Amino acid sequence: MPASTVIGLSGNFQRPSKSRSLVADVVGRIGRQYGLAAEVYDLFDFGDTLGAARHASDLDPAGAKILKNILAADILVVGTPPTKAAIPAFSNSSLICSTHCRCRANPFSSRPRGAVTGTR
């Protein structure tokens, strides 16, 4: 991946998806405005191993590459359908906790963070 990237992740397993379209639009705008490389993924892209994975090493090669790209991204945009709000709420809580973690392996500790939310 190029040095500066914006990655979008949509919490959907199906396509087409309004959530993915929204995430792609936001990621595209950020990428164009700031000259960043942009990529968008959804949960479907992770493949069949995502549901059973307990560790990153349990992902298939496609899923492992996506996870590597997410962890290396300068900006991460996450979107999900309103009916699945528990997923991003849990993810947001996990990210907040991980950013305050003092462990050496925390990939988010030195990065700025922000949140954007919306409703129907």
GUKOLDREN-319801 format. One record per residue: residue in three letters; x, y, z of N, C-alpha, C, O, CB in turn. Coordinates in steps of 0.02 Angstrom, whole numbers, plus 50000, padded with zeros to 5 digits. Glycine has a CB too. Example, Ala and Ser with C-alpha at 12.3 -4.5 7.8 and 13.67 -1.06 7.14 Angstrom:
residues 2
ALA506604971650390506154977550390506604983550390507124983450423505654977650452 SER506424988850354506844994750357506455000250394506705005750402507044997050286 
//
This chain:
residues 120
MET500424994150000500005000050000500445006250000500995006250028499535000050061 PRO500205011649969500575017949971500645020450042500325017850088500215023249928 ALA501065025450052501215027950118500605030650154500535029550215501735033450114 SER500155033950120499565036950153498935033950122498825034350062499565044650146 THR498515031050165497905027750141497305029250185497365030750245498015020250138 VAL496725028850154496095029050190495735022550171495655020950112495655035450172 ILE495525018950222495185012450212494475013050238494365015950291495565006650248 GLY494005010350201493315010050222493115002850236493314998350198492855013150170 LEU492735001750289492494995050306491744995550318491514999150362492854992250369 SER491364991750279490644991550286490454985050322490694979650304490294992050218 GLY490014985550371489814979750411489264975750379488764974250412489604981950479 ASN489344973950317488844970150280489144963850251489734963750232488524974350226 PHE488724958650247488924952550213488594951850145488684946750112488744946550257 GLN488214956750124487864956250060487994962350016488164967750040487114955350071 ARG487904961349952487974966749903487374966449857487134960949844488634966149864 PRO487134971849831487344978649845487124980749915486684977749945487054983549793 SER487444985949940487314988250008487334995850010487794998949984487834985350057 LYS486824998850041486825006150049487385008250095487685013550085486145008550078 SER487525004250145488065005950192488735006150156489135010650167488095000950250 ARG488855001150114489485001050076489525007050030490055010150022489554994450036 SER488965008749998488955014549953489125020949991489515025049966488275015249920 LEU488845021750051488995027650091489725027750112490055032950107488545027750153 VAL489975022150136490685021750156491135023250096491625026950103490845014750185 ALA490975020450038491375021649978491375029049959491885031749938491115017349920 ASP490795032349966490755039449950491195043549998491575047849976490025041849954 VAL491145042150062491545045850112492295044650100492685049350100491355043750184 VAL492475038350091493185036550079493435039850016493995042550015493265028950075 GLY493035039749963493235042949900493355050349908493835053049881492725041649847 ARG492895053649943492975060949954493605062549994493965067149978492355063649990 ILE493715058750047494325059750087494945058650045495415062550046494325055150150 GLY494945053150008495515051549966495675056949915496255058949906495395045049930 ARG495145059449881495255064749831495475071249863495935074549838494615065849791 GLN495165073049919495325079549950496035079749977496365084849974494835080950005 TYR496265074150004496925074150036497445070249997498005069350021496865071250105 GLY497275067949937497765064349896497975057649924498555055749918498355068549886 LEU497515054149955497665047649986497415041949942496915042649906497345047150056 ALA497765036449944497515030449912496915028049952496915028550013498075024849908 ALA496405025449918495785023549952495575016549932495615014649874495235028549935 GLU495345012749982495075006049970494475005150016494455007750071495605000549982 VAL493985001249992493394999750031493284992250032493334988849981492765003450002 TYR493134989650091493004982550101492334981950137492094986550169493574979050141 ASP492044976050131491484974250175491644967450206492144964350188490794974150136 LEU491224965250252491374959050286491404953150238491764948250251490854957750340 PHE491034953550184491034948350133491734947250105491924941550090490554950150076 ASP492124952550099492804952150071493274947850113493774945350088493094959150063 PHE493124947150177493564943350221493544935850207493994932150226493374944550294 GLY493024933550173492964926450157492634922450213492394925250262493644923650143 ASP492624915950203492264911450248492594910650317492264908250363492194904750216 THR493214912450324493554911050388493424916450441493604915450499494294910550376 LEU493124922050423493024927550471492624925350531492814926850588492684933450437 GLY492064921950520491634920050575491954915250625491794915350684491014916950549 ALA492394911050601492714906050645493384908450672493664905250717492824899650606 ALA493644913950647494304916350668494304918950740493894923150758494564921750621 ARG494754916350780494844918850848495474923150852495554926950900494894913150897 HIS495904922650803496524926450799496644928450727496364925350681497134922250827 ALA497044933450716497194935650648497494930050607497384929650546497674941650650 SER497864925650638498184920150602497674914950578497844910750536498704916750647 ASP497064915250603496534910650581496194912850517495814909050488496024909950636 LEU496334919050494496034921550432496364918450371496954916650373496074929150429 ASP495974917750317496274915450255496714921150227496684926750253495734913250203 PRO497114919850175497564925050150497224931550130497494936950141497944922350090 ALA496624931150100496264937250081496074941350143496164947450144495634935550040 GLY495804937950193495624941450255496214944250292496184949750319495244936750300 ALA496764940550292497374942950325497644949250291497884953750324497914937450326 LYS497604949450225497834955350188497394961350204497654966950212497834953950112 ILE496734960350207496284965850224496444968450294496484974550304495544963650219 LEU496524963950342496684966050410497344969850412497394974950447496714959850457 LYS497834967550375498484971050372498384978150345498674982850371498984967150329 ASN497984978850292497844985450263497484989950312497634995950316497444984750199 ILE496994987150348496624991150398497104993650452497074999550471496054986950430 LEU497524989350477497984991350531498504996350508498775000150548498324985250560 ALA498654996350443499155000950416498855007550392499215012250376499524997650359 ALA498185007950389497855013850362497975020050405498025019650466497095012550355 ASP498005025750372498055032150407497375034350432497315037550484498375037550362 ILE496855032750393496165034450412495745028250401495795024950349495895040550371 LEU495315026650449494865021050444494145023650451493985026950500495015015650498 VAL493735022150401493025024050401492625017650407492705013050367492825028150336 VAL492195017150458491795011150469491065013050465490845018050495491955007950538 GLY490685009150428489965010250423489595003750427489864998450409489795013850357 THR488975004050451488574998050457487834999850452487655005550466488714994350523 PRO487424995150432486704996650430486434998250500486664995350549486314990650399 PRO485945002750504485675004550570485384998550608485384998450669485135009850563 THR485144993550571484854987750604485374983350638485204978950677484464983550554 LYS486004984550623486544980650653486984985050697487594984350699486974977250598 ALA486664989650731487034994750769487464991850825487944995050846486554999750798 ALA487294985950850487694983050904488404981450880488874981750920487354976650930 ILE488484979850817489154978150791489614984150795490164983550823489104975750719 PRO489434990050767489894995650772489954998450843490475001050861489675001250726 ALA489424997750883489475000150952490004996050989490404998851026488784999650988 PHE489984989550979490494985251011491184986850983491674987351020490324977850999 SER491224987650916491864989150885492134995850909492734996450924491794989250809 ASN491705000850914491915007350938492175006851009492705009651025491325012450935 SER491825003251052492045002351121492724998851122493165000651161491534998351162 SER492794993851080493434990251077494004994751054494554994551082493384984151031 LEU493864998951003494385003450979494565008651032495155010251041494155006950915 ILE494065011251066494205016151119494635012951173495125015951195493545018851150 CYS494455006951194494855003551245495555002251220496045003051257494514996951266 SER495615000151157496274998551131496715004751124497325004251129496214995151063 THR496405010551113496805016651106497085018951173497575022651176496395022151074 HIS496765016751226497005018651293497455013251324497725014051378496415019951340 CYS497515007751289497925002251312498665004251309498875007551262497804995851268 ARG499035002351358499745004051361500184998451334500794998451344499945005651432 CYS499874993551300500274987951275500674989951213500484994451176499824982051259 ARG501234986551203501684988151148501364986851080501514990351032502324984251154 ALA500934981851075500674979751011500044983550989499704981350943500524972351013 ASN499884989051021499274992751005499374996850941499755001650941499074997351063 PRO499044994850885499164998350822498845005250817498995009050772498914994150766 PHE498395006850863498035013150860498285018450909498035024050908497305011950871 SER498765016750950498955021251004499255027850981499185032851016499445017851048 SER499595027950924499925034150903499545037850848499815042350817500625032550880 ARG498925035850836498545038850781497975043150807497665041550857498275033450735 PRO497835048550771497255052550791496625048650779496595044350735497245059250752 ARG496105050150818495475046550813494905051450809494955057050834495385041750873 GLY494375049250777493775053350773493195048750758493285042850741493835058850718 ALA492605051350765492005047350753491495051650716491415057550730491705044550819 VAL491165048450670490595051450634490025046550640490115040650628490775053150559 THR489455048950656488885044550663488285047450626488255053350612488715043350736 GLY487815043250612487215045550577486625041050592486705035450616487345045950501 THR486055043450576485445039350584485045039850521485195043850476485035041750644 ARG484535035750516484105035950457483685042150456483295043150410483665029750454 
//
